[in-house]
Amino acid sequence: MHKKSDHNSRRILNFPAVIPSQDVNPATLLGSLITLSTSITSHQSEFFATQRRNARETIRQISVLSILFTEVYEHDVIRFPDSVVLCFSELHHALQKILFLIEDCRRPGARVWLLMKSHYVAERFSSFIRAVATALDVFPMSEVNVSCEVKELVEMVAKQAGKVRIEVNPDDEYAMKRVMLILNQFENRFEPDSIMIKRVLYYLRIDSWSECHKEIRFLDEQISLELDDNNERELHLLNTLAGFMRYCRGVLFENSALDVVNDEQLVTGRPNLEILSCLNPEDFRCPISLELMTDPVTVSTGQTYDRVSIQKWLKSGNLMCPKTGEKLATTELVPNLNLRKVIHQYCVDHGVQISKFQSQSRDISSTILPGSPACAEAIKFLSEYLVRRLRNGTEKQKSKAAFEIRLLAKSNIYNRFCLIEARAIPPLLALLSSSDPIAQENAIAGLLKLSKHSNGKRVIINHGGLDLIVNVLKTGLKQESKQIAAATIFYLSSVQTNQKLIGEIPEAIPALIEHIKTGTSCGKKNSLAALFGILLYPRNHQPALSSGIIPLLTNLISTSEKPEIVTDSLAVVATLSESFDGSDTILKSSSLPLIIKTLQTSSSRAAKEYCVSILLALCNNLGNEVIAVLANNTNLIGFLYTLSTNGGSQGAKKARTLIRIMHRFHETNSSGLMANWDSSRIAAVHSC
């Protein structure tokens, strides 16, 4: 009946206990009571950071009940009057809740949160013990076969449970008041005394970097849950404590963190960076609506917004740029086709629906603000401290500071803003030339996180960061550093002017191509994504083609066992095929049969749609030579028909265009007018 509870399957301080049915078998009920009481008493010798006296007293009382349950079970459990079964059921209900509460008090990472909830937790202990006392008061002891000693013990427990005063431990109360004082000091922009903070942490036994990190991860999880419930009061406290613990982790546990393995998979619980699977929605959100830009347009000030949002802004009589405050020289909206392609590629490649992506955007947009004034000031103090360490610390301290920045900037817009304002980017760029592989990796990873912020991109460019990042891509001391550098280049390439700047660095495109050849699977993906972003600037096509990119991508498409790499390779080929030189190189490299075969055999809709894009571009740029090959492939038309009905809007449209081109070719060929067919006719069909 009783299943072992898992604290990860239930929200903390929630007690979903179930009363056993009246028809439950007495033996089953007693067996479950024994299991519950044993689970509770097993925590007797464990450390409780808070509620020590309440937990100890509760466990002691349950240990006596455990004797009762065991003795009854050993004698006769076949026949019980309903009154006994009812009392056992009530006790079972109360013990479930007590076990949940005990487990919560022992929950890893929840110590500071439970300290601040001390009054509520004490009330829960009191409530559950009263429930036990009520059940024991009416328990028909004469109806069960147990010894006199056990009866006396149970009666004693019943009296104690009814009279016991469960209250907050004075030491907990004192520690809680100290935390409140510290948080008030943060809120008033006064950096607290580290000795006072250390005393609180010592009381809670948060005595290492890893323990502090557990607290932060727990608080972040609770913030996500409370966001769904829109509980502003709890969110305020959680955000405040999260900012406080981040300050503690970065400032107070500096030395112990040097012993932590600098592995993002270890500290985040997630695999290392894969750029196409970890794009953060804020990169593509509209500054007005904070939603995904499905139709991005650029105004006269150079800022980009979603068309619907900026149109509403203009219709309301606003003639200033919402982001810069500058007066708009014109209300003309210019489509940002490059950005739309990047967004579309991400969504298609990963089967992400627009509605789901918008939901993710709202989640990340919640971190634009710090959550509380105390949290805001704590993060500012921490950012300034880390930048001082980057500038003036030892090599180990610099590496540690970069590592903290790497964590602090992860998926939080406000933290990135504070770090950029504290001028973290220039010393991070300087650290890229470090001879310490760990320091270099932490520095480039920190820059990756900060490059996701629009201000971060600008500061990196203005401080000559492009050349330094490309140099890490070429000669990085670790493979991880190289692949993170490729990811950083991708984020920087999301700004159109940066695409040109990156292309002007002679080593940039060849270095990315070399990393596709020699890098890990993750490195290949990051480099393909970066190339995709760079090649949205047409003048970058020729350097890529001259570096032999088409044969390399063709080989990846035909040999890679990873579908995502095949899809990403096709995306880059599709971008190159839009230019005449790109189409010509694709045809001369004998890649056309492979593209057709991939269209016919791939199980990925995204891959199929990229194949159709390539074929259509080849037809538009090269005319008869390609169209004849396609038209003579009798099986191709069927796959195009399927895609025209089952594909995405753009893929289906291109498939229908190819079908019309092939039909027109057959009609023209059969009427003897083959010679009049040229690429200009194809363009006319495409515009139909």
PEVEN-V28817 format. One record per run of one state. SS is the DSSP state (alpha for helix, beta for strand, coil for the rest). FROM is the first residue (numbers start at 1). TO is the last residue. If there is no record, write none. Layout:
BEGIN
ss:from:to
SS:FROM:TO
SS:FROM:TO
END
This chain:
BEGIN
ss:from:to
coil:1:6
alpha:7:9
coil:10:25
alpha:26:41
coil:42:51
alpha:52:75
coil:76:81
alpha:82:105
coil:106:110
alpha:111:116
coil:117:117
alpha:118:137
coil:138:140
alpha:141:143
coil:144:147
alpha:148:163
coil:164:169
alpha:170:187
coil:188:193
alpha:194:204
coil:205:208
alpha:209:229
coil:230:231
alpha:232:251
coil:252:253
alpha:254:257
coil:258:263
alpha:264:268
coil:269:274
alpha:275:277
coil:278:280
alpha:281:284
beta:285:285
coil:286:291
beta:292:292
coil:293:295
beta:296:298
coil:299:303
beta:304:306
alpha:307:315
coil:316:319
beta:320:320
coil:321:326
beta:327:327
coil:328:333
beta:334:335
coil:336:336
alpha:337:349
coil:350:353
alpha:354:365
coil:366:372
alpha:373:392
coil:393:394
alpha:395:408
coil:409:412
alpha:413:421
coil:422:423
alpha:424:431
coil:432:436
alpha:437:450
coil:451:453
alpha:454:462
coil:463:464
alpha:465:475
coil:476:478
alpha:479:492
coil:493:495
alpha:496:504
coil:505:505
alpha:506:518
coil:519:520
alpha:521:534
coil:535:537
alpha:538:546
coil:547:548
alpha:549:559
coil:560:562
alpha:563:577
coil:578:579
alpha:580:588
coil:589:591
alpha:592:601
coil:602:604
alpha:605:622
coil:623:623
alpha:624:631
coil:632:635
alpha:636:646
coil:647:648
alpha:649:670
coil:671:673
alpha:674:676
coil:677:678
alpha:679:686
coil:687:688
END
